[in-house]
Each structure stands twice: as C-alpha cells, then as structure tokens.
C-alpha cells in the first residue's frame, strides 16, 4: 500500500511538472501567421536592398578617393588605403 501511495505522489509531481512545462511552452511560443511572415520578408528584402545600395555607395566613394590620392601619389597601395579608410584609427 505504501509503495502505491509513493508511486501516486511521484506521478502527481510528474504531472504537475508536465503541466508547468506545457504552460511555459504555450506562453513562449508565438505562432507566426502568413501575414506576419510576408510582412517580415518584405521588410527583410527592403533593408537588404538599402544595405546593398549603401555598400555600393561607400565602395564608390572609397574608389573615388583612392583615384584622387593616386593622382597625387602614384606609389599608394589600394589595399593599404582601403584598410586605412575602413579602420577606426584616426
């Protein structure tokens, strides 16, 4: 009889733990609907395009600066110049 009581208590604790885990899962899981997914995809593509445009603009500006400096000093190395421009050093 005592073994059965202990087993029942153990199963009740396990059941409570499983209920708690299920509540946690339900509280933390946020199902994404198709509309949210479409909106997130559209935003991602928009910001990716902005990033690519900004990157291209920066590369063109660096290229133009290098051409100007190269005209003043023909011994300038492009990789060293780019590394210097992109560094945080002053």
C-alpha positions in Angstrom: 0.0 0.0 0.0 2.8 2.4 0.9 4.5 1.7 -2.4 1.3 2.6 -4.3 1.0 5.8 -2.4 4.6 6.8 -3.1 4.1 6.0 -6.8 0.9 8.1 -6.9 2.7 11.0 -5.3 5.6 10.6 -7.8 3.2 10.6 -10.7 1.3 13.6 -9.4 4.6 15.5 -9.2 5.5 14.5 -12.7 2.0 15.6 -13.9 2.4 19.0 -12.2 5.8 19.4 -13.8 4.4 18.5 -17.2 1.6 20.9 -16.8 4.1 23.6 -15.9 6.2 22.8 -18.9 3.2 22.9 -21.2 2.1 26.3 -19.8 5.7 27.6 -20.4 5.7 26.3 -24.0 2.3 27.9 -24.7 3.4 31.2 -23.1 6.7 31.4 -25.0 5.6 30.0 -28.4 4.3 32.7 -30.7 2.9 31.1 -33.8 3.6 33.2 -36.9 0.8 33.6 -39.3 1.3 34.0 -43.1 0.6 37.7 -43.0 3.3 38.3 -40.4 5.7 36.2 -42.4 5.0 38.1 -45.6 5.5 41.4 -43.7 8.8 40.3 -42.2 10.0 39.0 -45.6 9.1 42.3 -47.3 10.9 44.3 -44.6 13.9 42.0 -44.8 14.1 42.5 -48.6 13.7 46.2 -48.2 16.5 46.6 -45.7 18.7 44.2 -47.6 18.3 46.4 -50.7 19.1 49.5 -48.6 22.2 47.8 -47.3 23.4 46.8 -50.8 22.8 50.4 -52.0 24.7 51.8 -49.1 27.5 49.3 -49.6 27.8 50.2 -53.2 27.8 53.9 -52.4 30.6 53.5 -49.9 32.7 51.4 -52.3 32.3 54.1 -55.0 33.3 56.8 -52.6 36.4 54.9 -51.5 37.3 54.3 -55.2 36.9 58.0 -56.0 39.1 59.0 -53.0 41.7 56.5 -54.0 41.8 57.7 -57.6 42.3 61.3 -56.3 45.1 60.2 -53.9 46.7 58.0 -56.6 46.9 61.0 -58.9 48.7 62.9 -56.1 50.9 60.0 -55.0 51.3 57.1 -57.6 53.0 54.8 -55.1 49.9 54.4 -52.9 48.7 50.8 -52.4 44.9 50.3 -52.9 44.6 47.6 -50.2 46.5 49.7 -47.6 44.4 52.7 -48.4 41.1 50.8 -48.1 42.2 49.2 -44.8 43.2 52.7 -43.5 39.8 54.2 -44.6 37.8 51.3 -43.0 39.7 51.3 -39.7 38.6 53.2 -36.7 42.1 54.7 -36.2 42.5 58.4 -36.8 
